[in-house]
């Protein structure tokens, strides 16, 4: 996991939310695809301790993550959700993500082949002309709001 965090944070943010002395969740972004044409898009994920679900952890982490991605100049967040997962679908759609497609039977999980749905969120408008190059991740401690 440490190697994964080190690799991802070279280009994108990784956030951890603690309550008291416990980690209750984390969220991160990474490259959507390796080709340079996709450098303004990020693949995002959030994980929440099962005991903390429905307590605002995912919203808090995603809010802080999207803010950092916008500061970097990224404009699209992409989320892959192993299906079925109604809670994750509902979370992403409540945050403004739109379903853009499904890869059928692409992931092996819990003993069977699963579909993976894809959702997309516009972080910034497209604009005309060439976009500015994305920045490296912002390296500063942040305290996500825990509304």
C-alpha positions in Angstrom: 0.0 0.0 0.0 2.9 2.4 0.8 4.3 1.9 -2.7 0.9 2.5 -4.2 0.5 5.8 -2.3 4.0 6.9 -3.2 3.3 6.2 -6.9 -0.1 7.9 -7.0 1.0 11.0 -5.0 3.7 11.8 -7.6 0.9 13.2 -9.8 -2.4 13.2 -7.8 -3.6 13.8 -4.2 -4.3 11.1 -1.6 -6.3 12.1 1.5 -6.9 10.4 4.8 -9.6 11.3 7.3 -9.1 10.6 10.9 -11.6 10.9 13.8 -9.8 10.8 17.1 -7.0 8.3 16.7 -8.7 6.3 14.0 -8.5 6.4 10.2 -12.1 6.4 9.1 -11.6 6.7 5.4 -9.4 7.8 2.5 -9.8 9.1 -1.0 -7.4 9.5 -3.8 -7.0 10.3 -7.5 -4.8 8.9 -10.2 -4.3 9.1 -13.9 -7.4 8.1 -15.9 -5.2 6.8 -18.7 -1.5 6.9 -19.5 -1.8 8.8 -22.8 -1.1 12.5 -22.6 -4.4 13.4 -24.2 -6.1 12.3 -20.9 -4.0 14.2 -18.5 -6.9 16.5 -17.5 -8.9 13.6 -16.3 -8.5 11.7 -13.0 -9.7 8.4 -11.8 -11.0 8.8 -8.3 -11.8 6.4 -5.4 -13.1 6.6 -1.8 -13.0 4.0 0.9 -14.8 4.3 4.2 -14.5 2.2 7.3 -17.8 0.1 7.4 -18.5 1.4 10.9 -18.4 5.0 9.6 -20.6 4.6 6.5 -23.4 7.1 6.1 -21.7 9.5 8.5 -20.4 12.0 5.9 -16.9 10.6 5.5 -17.1 10.0 1.8 -18.6 13.4 1.1 -16.0 15.1 3.2 -13.1 13.4 1.5 -14.5 13.8 -2.0 -15.2 17.5 -1.3 -11.6 18.1 -0.3 -10.3 15.9 -3.1 -12.3 17.7 -5.9 -11.1 21.0 -4.6 -7.5 19.9 -4.9 -8.1 18.5 -8.4 -9.6 21.8 -9.5 -6.6 23.6 -8.1 -4.3 21.3 -10.2 -6.2 22.3 -13.3 -8.0 18.9 -13.8 -11.4 19.0 -15.3 -12.9 15.5 -15.2 -13.3 13.0 -12.4 -14.1 9.4 -13.4 -15.4 6.8 -11.0 -15.5 3.1 -11.7 -18.1 1.2 -9.5 -18.2 -2.6 -9.3 -21.9 -3.5 -9.8 -24.2 -4.0 -8.1 -23.4 -1.3 -5.5 -26.4 0.9 -5.0 -24.9 2.8 -2.1 -21.9 3.9 -4.1 -24.0 4.7 -7.2 -26.3 6.8 -5.0 -23.4 8.6 -3.4 -21.7 9.5 -6.8 -25.0 10.5 -8.4 -25.9 12.7 -5.4 -22.5 14.5 -6.0 -23.4 15.2 -9.6 -21.7 12.3 -11.3 -23.4 11.0 -14.5 -23.4 7.4 -15.6 -21.5 7.2 -18.9 -21.2 3.4 -19.5 -20.7 -0.1 -18.3 -18.0 -2.6 -19.0 -19.7 -6.0 -18.9 -18.1 -8.9 -16.9 -14.7 -7.2 -16.7 -13.9 -7.6 -13.0 -13.5 -10.7 -10.9 -14.8 -10.0 -7.3 -16.5 -12.0 -4.6 -16.2 -15.2 -6.6 -17.8 -14.1 -9.9 -17.4 -11.8 -12.9 -18.8 -8.4 -12.3 -19.8 -5.5 -14.4 -18.1 -2.1 -13.7 -20.1 1.0 -14.3 -18.4 4.3 -15.1 -19.5 7.7 -13.8 -18.1 11.1 -14.7 -18.1 14.5 -13.0 -17.1 17.8 -14.7 -14.8 19.6 -12.3 -14.4 22.6 -14.6 -15.9 23.9 -17.9 -14.2 22.9 -21.1 -13.4 26.3 -22.4 -11.9 27.0 -25.9 -8.4 26.7 -27.0 -5.6 24.7 -25.4 -5.9 24.2 -21.6 -3.1 25.0 -19.2 -1.0 22.0 -18.2 -2.2 20.3 -15.0 -0.1 21.1 -11.9 1.5 18.7 -9.5 -0.5 17.8 -6.4 -0.8 20.5 -3.8 1.4 19.5 -0.9 -0.1 21.0 2.2 -2.0 19.6 5.2 -5.7 20.1 4.8 -8.5 19.6 7.3 -11.5 18.5 5.4 -14.8 19.9 6.8 -16.7 17.2 8.6 -20.2 18.7 8.2 
